[in-house]
Amino acid sequence: MTETDPGEPDRVALHARDVEFDWSQLPMHWIPGEPFATHWINFLHLVLPEGERWFVEVFKQALPLISDDRLAEDVRGFVGQEAMHAESHQGVVDHFDAHGLDTRPFVDQVRWMFRTTLGDRPLRGKRAESWLVQRLALIAAIEHITAFLGQWILDAEELDVAGADPTMLDLLRWHGAEEVEHRAVAFEVYQHVHGRYPQRCLSMLLAAGVLTVLWVRGLRFLMASDPVLRGKRKPRWRDFLRSGRLGLTPSYRQLLAALPAYFRPGYHPSQHGSTARAVDYLATSPAALAAGQ
């Protein structure tokens, strides 16, 4: 994750951008000739709609606990952005479902995880607050990972060279830019309502472990369900190494290097990533421009 430079803006007012994307011309392998890299990234479409909606519900519950007006304003902007992300990725899932790649079996499992395992529980008082804090810690850890992915996609010029579908790239970079833009919010909310270092670290270990398992399972599912591949190709470790070397996905070294910073006692998300880079992209994003934002 890129270190912040002194020219970074101190703060950006967060707001949702009412973007729309036309998927009618999206090919199944939107990185031409690269089904592995395509589906490695497509995994995000399967988990983000339910995940982002879960973020929104948890942060709405946390809002009454926030006594800092500036942070509360950031939370409202964060909630608006995450809700828009969920709907935008849902459009990709709907497109896949209508064109021969039935995502429902995997998405149903993701929905169960977020709504049942991580959803609301009939708790009261301190127990209810503790469950809320646990989920806030988990979201803060996930947001560290999504901020890394957001910065990566903003910098991944190799996808342009490979001829990746421009509408898909705009979705990913618009979303990635907003992840970088609001990368500190979840962490600051956790610090504000609880902030204990051990739970912060445990939550990252849990988030990274669960996300890795889900990603492997999701990638296998997508390649097995791909109507073009017809189950004739399975994801392999060497495919991941190759796509990382080509810059079509993050390399395993980049992924591993992104995590340790979160365990530093003095960590803050503003120390990594480039808000200026994110703002620059949002100023030129075709979808954002079409939305007048």
N, C-alpha and C positions, 0 to 999 in steps of 0.2 A: 504494500500500500504506500502510495507516494507521500513523502513528508510535505507538510504545509510550508509555503514560502512566505516571507514577510509582506508580500503584496496582497495577501488574501483579505477579502472583506471581513470585517468583524462580525457582521450578522446580516442575514438575508431574511426579509419578511416572507414567511411561508404561505403559499396559497395554492389551492387546487387549480389545475388548468383543464378546462373542459375539452379534452381532445377526442378525436374520432379517427378510426383507422379502417380502411377498405381492404378486406382480405380476399376479395373475389378472384384476384389473380395470384394468390400465394401458392407456389408449388410445394409439394410435399417435402422435398429436400431443398429448402430455401438457401442453403449454402450449396451451390451446384457440385454434384459428385462427391459430397461429404455427408453421408447419412449419419455417421457417428457424431460428428460435431453438431450437426443440425439437431439431433435428438438429445445430445448432452444439454444443449441450451433449452430445447423444448420442454425438458423436465420442469423448468421454472413455470411454464404456463399451467402445468397440472397442479402445482402446489400453491401458487401465489393467490389465485382468487379466494380460496378458503382461508389461507394464511393471513392475507391482508384484512379480510373481514373480521377475523379473530382479533388482530391488532386493534382495529377500530373499536370493537366492543370492550376490550380490556381497558383501552385508554379513556373511553367515555366513563367507565367506572372509576378510573383513577383521578379524573379531573377534579372532583370535589376535595381531594386530599392535597391539591396543589395550591399553596398560599402565595406563590410568586406570580405576579400578574404577567410578567414577560414570558415565563415558562408556560403558563396557561395559554397564552396567545400562540406560542409555538406548537403546543399540543393540538389546538384547534386546527392550525394549518396542517400539521402532520396527519390528523384524522382525515381531513379533506383530501389530501394527496393520496393516502393509502386507499381510500374508498374508490378513487378514480383509477388507481392501479388495478384493483380487483376487477372492475368492470372491463377495463381494456384487455387484460389477459383472458378474461372470460370469452371475449370475442374470438380469440385464437382457438380456444378449446371448442367453441361452438362450430367454428369452421372445420376443424379436424373431424368432429363428430359427423358433420354433414358430407364429408368427402372420404369416407372409408376407413378412418382411424378412430375407432370407438374408444374414447378415453374413460368412459364411465366406470369400468371396474376399478381402475386405480384411483380415480377422483373420489369415488365413494369411500374408499379407505382413508384418503386424506381428509375428507369431510368428517368421518367418524373420529379421527384423531383430534381435530381441532374443536369439534362441537361436543364430543363426549369426554375424551380423555383430558383435554385442556379447557373444557367449557366451564360454565358456571356450576357451582355445587350448592346444595341446600345448607349453607353454613351461616353462622351469625357471629357478630362481635369480632374478637381477636382472631378466631379461626378463619373467618371470611377475609379479614384484612391480610392475614398471612398467605392465604391462597392467591390473593390479588398480587401481593409482593412477589411471590414465586413466579407468577406469570410475567410480571414486569421485568424481572431479572432475566427471564428467558428471552423476552422480546429484545432487551438491550443487547444480549449476546448475538441474536440473529441479525439485528441491525448492523452490528460490526461486520458480519459476513456479507450482508447485502451492500454495504457501503464499499467494501473491497470489490465486489462484483460490478457495482456501478462505475467505479473508477476504471476498472479493467475494460468494460465495454466502451467507455468513452475514448479510451486510448487504443483500442484494437483496430488499427488501420488495416491489418491483414484480412479482416472480414470484407472490407471494401475491395481490396485487391482480388479476393477470391470470388467476387461477384455476388455476394449475399444480397438477398432481396431488400431493396431500399426501404420499403414500408416496415418490414420486420426490424431492420436496423434502427429505424426512427423510433419505433415502440420501445426497443430495448435501451436505446440511448436516452430517450426522454425519461423513461423510468429510472435508468441508472443515474442520470443527472439529478433527479429529485431525491434519490437515495443519498447521494453525496451531499446535496443541499441540506437535508434534514438529519444528517448522520448523528448529530449530537443529542437529539431530542429524547430518544428512548433512554439513553444512558443518564441524562440529566434528570429525567423523571424518576428513574430508579434511585439515583443518589439523593434526590429530594425526599422521597417517601421512606427510604430505608438505608440504602447505601453500604451495606455490610460487605466487606471484601470477600470473605469466604464464599458467600452465596453467589456473588458475582462470578467467581472462578468456577464453581461447580456448575453454574448455569451454562457457561461456555462449553465445558466438557460435555454436558448433556446435549446442548444444541448441535455441536459439531458432530457428535456420534450419531445422533438420530438423523441429522441431515445427510450424512454420508451413506447410511443404510438406505434411506429413502431414495437418494440419488441413484444408487446402484440398482435398486429394484425398479425405479421409474424408467431408467435407461433401458433395462432389459425388457420391460413391458412395451415401451415405445417401439423398439426395434422388432420385437416379436409381432406387434400389431400393425406395423407399417404395411399398407396394402401394396406398395411398390416392392419392398424386400420379400414379402410373403414368407416371413419366418426363415429365410435362407441365410441370414447373417446374424450372428450374436456379437454383442460388444466384447471387446478384448482389451486387456491391459495395454497392449502395444498400440491399439487404436488411440487410447488416451494419451500415451506418450507422444505419438505422432501428431495428434491435433494440437497438443501443447507446444511442440517444437515449431509447428507452422503458425502458431498464434491464433488459431481458430477457437480454442478454448483456453482458459488459464492452465498453465503448466502445474504439475504437482508441486514443484518447488515454490511457485508463486502462492499456491493455496496454503502450503505449510508455513510459509514465511508470514502470511497475513495474521495468523492466530496468536503468536507469542506476545505481541504488544498488549493484547487485552488483559494479560495477567500481571502487567506491571502495576504496582500500587498507585503510581502517579499518572496512569493512563487517562487520556481524554480523547474522544473521537476527532476533535479539531486538529490533533497532531498529525493526522493522516488524511490523504485525499486533497483535492483541490476544488474549493467552492468556486473559484474564478473559472476553472475549466467547465464546471457544471453550468454556471450561469451563462457562459459563452455559448454552450450548446443549446440551452433553452431559448436563447435569443435567435437561433437560426433553425431550430427544429421545425420541419414542415407541418407537423401536426399542431404544435404549439402556435405557430404563426397563423394557421388556418383558424384556430380557436380565438385569435385576436389577443393572445397572451404571450 
